[in-house]
Structure formats: structure tokens, C-alpha cells
Amino acid sequence: ITAANVTIKNSKFVGSNLEVDSGSLTITDSEADFGADKDGQGFTGGNITAKRLNFYGGHRQAWCDHCTIEDSYFHDQNITQDHTAHSSAMRLENNSTYRHNTIWCNAPDYPEGGGCSADLTGYPDFGPIHDNTIDKNFLLATTSGGYCTYGGWNPGKPYNDDPLNSINIHFTNNVVQRGTQSNDIKDWQEPLTNKDRYTCGFWGPTTSYNSSRPGFIFTGNMWDDGLLWENNQDSLYYPFHE
């Protein structure tokens, strides 16, 4: 898409790699079927507003900057043909707002190493990750992911030390599902009845959120049993963002 102010509504979109290049797109009240394309990235580019969508299929369903995505459901991703890649439902870039969505990476796990990285990933591979708001979302426990969210601070990535990286990251008022798969804290020696063994992802709920960066906000988040993270100070993962 290169034209400005393109609008799609009350529709079913079937395909993959819908790129908004120099234009802008608003899509509402629709179904986005990215099909069986195991390398498909769903919506890419920038200047996208998506509201009340059902996203499914493809390798990833949203990877964009200057985007607003609200009141939508992400699920059922695919893994690349060689079964080695990691997928996610959404990937952070910059200047975007993700609010009041249900986000679930439930791509299958493969012995070759493929599966989910997280529901929502943020890696400074191609540019700094900055100025993003993740608010009031429901992050479902991943079936194969290491974490439920990555916030953009990933030492070793090409743009991690960029002055803009990880600034103004706001992770607020989200609900994170514990799930039914226990984590792999073997040295904990805690019984499976301990709810702290259930952390949404295999290694924990969040990672790569750096509280020392300018504009960082991380508040109001809770488990799906209603326990606010700020009141969960005896957890191995507290404060859940570093």
C-alpha cells in the first residue's frame, strides 16, 4: 500500500505480507487470515491502525512501526518450512500502541528448535525499539515460548546500544496468564502445586524491559488470578522486567 488513507472494514482479508510502504491503512471489524504461508509476516511497514480484528495464520501477524492495534485477537501462527525459526504474534518496533488485545503465540514446538519466542517480541535487530505503549492486553500462556514478552533491551543485538533503544517503553495494566505448563526451575525444588511454577512462558513472564532507560513505565500489571505483580515480591521473577 502506497496510497494515503486506505480503509478496509467489515471484510475478510486472505493473504500475507501486506506492506504499508509510504501510505497509511485503517482496517476495522475484519478477519485477517494470513493462511498457511510459513514465512508470512502479516501486516508490515508503518502507519497502520487496526481495531477489532481476528488475526491468524502466517509466521507473525503484525510487525510495524507507527501502528495502533486495539481490541483484536492474535493466534495460530506457523513455523518456517525447516522448523527451526521462532515466531510471535506481534513484534515491537517503534512509536506504536497495542491496547486491549488478546495476544497468543501458540505455534507448535518442533524438535528441530522451532516454536514461539513470545506472544510479543521486541528485538533491536534492524533499528532501536522505542516509544511503545503496551496497555490493557491479555497475554496468554505460550505453548512453546520462553517468555510472554520481550521489551527491546537485548545486549548483543545490533542496535541495542543506540541512544534511542528502549526509551519510553510503557508496559501497563496488562493481564498475564499463568497457564498450565510449569517452568523449568529445577533447582527451586518447589512442588508443581506452587503457582509460582506457572509463569506464562517457560522461563518467565517478561524479559528485556530495562527500568534504567528514560521514560520507562511498568505498572498495574497482574496475573490472571488477580495478583498484582507489585504485590508478588516473594516471586523469583520480581520485579518482572529485568
N, C-alpha and C positions, 0 to 999 in steps of 0.2 A: 504494500500500500504506500503510495507516494502522494496521494491527494489529501487535502485537509478536510477534517470534519466528516469522515466516513462514519456512517451509523448502520449497525446491524441490530435488529431486535426481533423478538418472538420467532426465532429461527433455529434450525439445526445446522451447524457447520460441520462438515465432514472433510477431513484432510489433515495436513500437518505443515509445520514450518511457515505459519502465517506471519510474515515480517512486516512491521510498520516501519518504513525507512525514513522518509522525510515528511511523511504525512501524520495523520492522527486518526485514531479509531475509538469509537464508543460502541460497546456491544453489551446488550442487556437482555435479561429474561430469555436466555437461549441455552442451547445444548452444544457443547464443543466436543465432538468426537474426533480425537486425533488418531484413532484406529490402531492398526497393528504395526505401524511404522516404528520399528525398534530403535531408530535413531532420531525420530521426530522430536522437535523441541516445542511444539505447540505455538503459543504466541511469543514472538521475539521482537526485538527492536525497542522502540520507545513511544511515548505519548499515547498510551493505551488506558482507557477507562473501561473496566468490566464489572458489571453488577448483576447479581442473581443468575450465575451461570453454573451449569453442571459440566465440569471438566473431567475427561477421562481418556485413556489411551496415550500413545506416544511414549517417548523416553522421559520427557518432562513437559509440564503443561503451561508454565509461564516462566519466562526468562527475559526481563525487560527493565528499562530504566524510565524514570518519569511516568510511572504507572500508578494507577489506583485500582485496586481489586477488592471488592466488598461483597459480602453476603453470598459467597459462592462455595462450591464443594469440589474438592480435588481428590482423585482416587484412581486406582487401577492403571499404574504405569507398566511399561515394558522394559526389558533389558536388551541390550545390543546383541547382535547375532552370535558373537563369540562368548557371550555370557560372562564377561569379565568387568563390564562397566558398572558404575554406581549411578542410580537415578535419584530423583527427588520430585516432589510435587511442584515446588516453586523454588526459584533461585533469586537471591537478592543481587541487585546491582546498586543503583543509587537513586535518590530523590523519588522514592516510592512509598505508598501507603497500602498496607494489607490489613484490612479491618473486617472483623466479624465473619471470617471464613471458617469452614471445616476443612482442615488440611491433613491429608493422609497419604503417606508413601507406603504402599503395600505391594510393590513389585516383588516377585518371588526371589528367594535366595538360591544361588546356584553354587555347586561345589567348585566351579572354576574361579569363584571370587566375586561374582556379580550379585547385586542386590541394591538395597536402598542405602544412601548415605544418611538421609534425614528427610523429614517432611519438608523442611525449609532450609536451604543451604545458602551460605554466603562465603565465597572464596575470592580473594583478590588476585585472580589469575590474569585477568585482562584489563584491569583497572581497579582503582580503590573503591571499597564498599563504604558508602556514606549516606547520611541524610535519609534514613529509612525509619518508618514507623510501623511496628507490628503490634496491633492493638485488638483486644477482644476476640482473638481467634481461638478455636478449639483444635488443638494438636493431638491427633490420635496416635496411640502407640504404634510404632512401626513394626512390621513383621520381621524385618531383617536389618534395620538401620542401627548404626552405632549410637546416634543421638537423635533427638527430635528437631533441634535447630542448631545451626552454626551462624554466629553473628558477624563474621567478617574478619576477625583478628586471627590470622593463620601464619605464624612465623615460618619463613621458608618460601612462601608464595611470592611471586614477582613484585606485586605492588603492596605487600604488607607494610613496608616502612615508608610508603608515601605519606606526606603530611596530612592528606585528606582521609586516609584509610581509618575506618572505624570511628569517625566522628559523627555526632548527632544520631546515634543509634538508640531508638526508643522501643523497648520491649515491655509492654504494659497491659495489665488486666487480661492476660491470656489464661486459658484453662488447658492443662496438660494431662492427658490420660495416663494413668499408671500402667494399664494393660495387664495381661495375664502371663507374660513371659518374664521370668526372673532375670536379674542382671548376673554378671559373671564375677562377683566379688567373692572369690573362693576363700581368701584369707580373712574375710569377715567372720566366717563361721556362724552366720546368722541363719536361723531356720527359714524355710520358704514361707512360713506364716507371717514373717515380718514384712510389713508393707513397704519398708524402705528397700526391699529387694526388687521392687517393681518401679521402674523409673522411665517409662515411655520408650527410651532407646536402650540398647544392650549395655552401654557404658554410662548412661546418664541422660538427663532430660535436655540439657543445653551445653554448648561449649563455644569458645571463641568470642565471648562477649567481654570486652575489656573495659572495666569500670574506670580506668585512669584516663581514658580518652575524652576529649572535650564533648560536652553535650550528651553524655551517656545517661540514660534513664532506664531503670529496671525496677519496676514496682507494680504491686497489685496482682502479681501472677500467683496461680494456685494449682493444686492438684484437683483432679475431678472428684475427689471426696470432700472438697471444700476447704482443705487445709491450705492457708496462705503460706507461701514459701518463706516469708519473713518470720513466721512462727514455727518454722521447721528447722530450728537451729541445731538440733542434735543429729541432723542428717549428714552423712558422709559427703554429700554434694553441696551443702550450704556454702556460699550464698547462691549457687546455681548458675553463676555467669562467668566463672574464671577457671 
